[in-house]
Amino acid sequence: MKIRFASDGDLERIVEIYNQAIEAGNATADVSLLTAADRKYWFSDHSQNDYPIYVVEEQNKIIGWGSLSPYRKGRAGLKETAEISYYLDYAYHGRGYAKRLIEYIIADCRRLGIKNIFALLLDVNLKSVNILEKMGFHKWGYMPDVAKLNGNICGHLIYGQSIQN
């Protein structure tokens, strides 16, 4: 397994993996499949030395990705806090890749000067809740009944972790 910074040529595969989460119906609040063109602005808003996008490769194939994104972009007082996101190709779930990716991102937060990270996830995404709790994240907040997916109402959880430098 290899983790590296994403490059422009990775966007198509990143979107393919994200679309699997959309189709699953419990891992993101997006409900319509996206194209690389839809995500181009999001992709260009990240950089290796600010808010990176990482890809996970197994045998030279991208099998997952993660990212750090600003919390309340443009507000300097929140610069040391970032949102973590991570997605794996569903064929690779349950093999420890998410745990290793999260560990890698947390370690890189030290380089970036990020002292707090949080994840926003749907309360029906129990796999992510379990992973984050095992990784030392704590429930920082909950917004009940804010998302509607496939006719079902669910809440939004906020899980966070302070990073010791």
N, C-alpha and C positions, 0 to 999 in steps of 0.2 A: 504494500500500500504506500502511496506517495501523496502528500498534500503540498500544493503549490498555489501561488497567486493565479487567479484567472487571467486569461488574455482574451483579446477580442474574438478570436476564433472559437472560444468556449461558449459563447452566449447561446447559440442554438441548442446545445446539449443541456445547459443550465435550464433553459425554458422547457425542454422536453421533460426533465425531471420534476420541475415545478408543476407542470401540467398533470403529472401523475397524482400529485397531492390535491389538485383541484378536482380531478375525477374521483378521488377517494371520498371527497365530501366531508372530511372531518379534520383536515390538517391545515387549511387556510380558509379565509373568508372570501377569497375570490371564487366566483361561481362560473365564469366563462373562461375557456381555454385562451391562452395568450400566444402571441407570436414573438419572435426575436425583435421585430420592429416595435412591438408594444413595450418591450423592456429595455430598449436601447438607451433611453434617457436615464433610467434607474442604473443601468450598468455603468454609464459614463460618469455618474455621480459618485463613484467609488474609486479609490486609488490605493496602491500598496502602502503608502505612508500616511494615510488618513483613515479611511474606512474601507478596508480590503474586502474583496470577494475571493474566496478560496475554493479550489476544486480538489476532490479526492479521486485519485486514479488507482485502478487495479489493472495490471497488465496493459498499461497505456490506454485504458478506457475510462472516461469520466463516469464515476458511479454515484457522485454526490457533490454537494457544494454547501458552503456556508458563507455568511457575510456579517459584517458589522456595519451598522447604519447609525447616523446621528440621532440623538434624542433632542427633539425640538431644534432642528437645524437653524443655525445662525445665532443661537443664544449662547454667548461665550461662557456664561456661568454653568452651562450644562455640558461643556466640551469633554469632560472626563467620564461621561456616561454614554453608553452606546447600547443599541439593540442588537442582539444576536439572533440570527436565523440560520436554519440548517435543514437540508432536504437530501434524502437518499433515494436512488432508484429503488423501487419497491422489491426488485429481485435481490437486493442486497440487505434488506432489513434483517435485524436480529443477529448480526454477525460482529457487532462491536464497533462498526465504522463510525456511527454517530458519536459514541463516547470518545473515540480517538480524535475526531474532528473538533468536538467541543473543547477537549483538553488542549489541542493545538491552538485554537482561537484564544482561549484564556491565556495561554503562555504568550501569545503575540500581543495581547492587550498591554502587557508590561512594556514592550517596546514602543507601543503607540501612546503610552501615558493614560490609558483608560483605566479608571479605578472602580467603576461599577458597570456591570452588564445586566441586561434584563431580556427576557423573551416574552413575547405576547403570543398566547396560544389559546385555542378554543378549549373549553372545559371538556369536550367530548374526545379530545386527543390524548387519551390516557397513556399511550406509549411515550409521548413527549413529556408528559407530567412525570412519569416514572424515571425516565432518563435524567431529567433535570434534577429531580430530588436526589437521585444517586450521585449526581455530580456536585452536590453541595448547594444547589439553588434552593431558595426559600420562597414561599408564596408571599409576594409583596402587595398584591391587590387582586380584586375580582370585580368585574362588571357583569352583573347578571342579565340574562335575556337580551343581549345586544346584537346577536347575529341570527340571521335566518338562512338556513341551508337546507335545500330540498324540502321545504315546508316545515322543518324542525327549528325550534328556537333553542339557542344555547348561549352560554356566557363566554366572556373573555377573561382569561387568567393572566396575571403578570407574575412571572417568576424571576427573581433576581439574585445576584451574588456580588459581594464586594470583593475586589481583587487586592490581595496584599502584595505590595511591591518589595 
